[in-house]
Amino acid sequence: MKVLLNQAVKHKNIMMPGYTHLQQAQVVIAAQHFLAYINMFDRDKSRLNDCLKRMDFCPLGVGAIAGTGLGNDRMMVAKELGFKNVTDNSLDTVADRDFALELLFCISLIALHLSRFSEEIIIWYTSEFDFIELDETWCTGSSLMPQKSNPDIAELIRGKTGKFLGNLVNLYTTVKGLPLTYNRDLQEDKEGVFSSICNIKNCLSVFTDMIASLKIKNDILKRQKDDYMLATDMAEYLVKKALPFRKAHHVVGSIVRYAGENNLKLADLSLEKFKEFSPLFDKTIFNFLKLEKSADFKNTFGSTSSREVIRQINRWKKILNSNKKGN
């Protein structure tokens, strides 16, 4: 998460489009994107810690199914092996593979988050988007086409995700029909667990280095052919003038449609033209028609305004520094 935070700091003054349905939606600060993934990976870390709590029970001493008559001290054995406690029921202890399933789920969710960001890197690196610069270490050329630079590492990480999910589903399917307690089917629990642990470590290592080399270009907004991402800001402008949002939505939708049909930006329209759509418009509307200022119009907690982005960055600095100190 430290590398994501470093990237958030580096990109706290760069604006870019935010997307819904892979369509441009509203302007966001690039740092907000890195901060979003910090939140995801922090939840992953929390899930792993919770998983560890439920795994920290020593199974040794329950015998094959019913316990043993040799009177061994299970708690003493547990402490010697580094466990905090012992399992409570012999049948459950022998049959249980919840710990493996939960671990595989936690790992598959980490992989899912890696895959989502990798997909965005792949999209941003296309010539159509051209949002980022990526070190050639993480790309390869084409054996046929000299001009190509392909984000292979991001694609490989994305491709690995199916294996993590497959290991989870495989063990889930293995366990689902087993009666208590032990069945030979359970020997299938190890391969998927070891494979997922090994592969997620490799993916995280490579992903961390790749993200560290990524740079979002600072001229993205300047290259936008239109400024229709400001439509929601315009609607909120009308709402602040006491127009119900449903009507404001309709008014602004009509303006955007007019601008699109006439190959105009919203900022190209005159005040007189705005007033044709609503008398509530005045000259202050032009303060809202600058893409680079859009993010700072947001004032809610957790929003993508500069103030909130800085707050989030400072919060994560404290959290990560605290974790580093072992607090």
Secondary structure, 3 states (H helix, E strand, C coil): CHHHHHHHHHCCCCEEEEEECCEEEEEEEHHHHHHHHHHHHHHHHHHHHHHHHHHCEECCCCCCCCCCCCCCCHHHHHHHCCCCEECCCHHHHHHCCHHHHHHHHHHHHHHHHHHHHHHHHHHHCCCCCCCEECCHHHCECCCCCCCCCECHHHHHHHHHHHHHHHHHHHHHHHHCCCCCCCCHHHHHHHHHHHHHHHHHHHHHHHHHHHHHHCEECCCCHHHCCCCHHHHHHHHHHHHCCCCCHHHHHHHHHHHHHHHHHCCCCHHHCCHHHHHHHCCCCCHHHHHHCCHHHHHHHCCCCCCCCHHHHHHHHHHHHHHHHHHHHCC
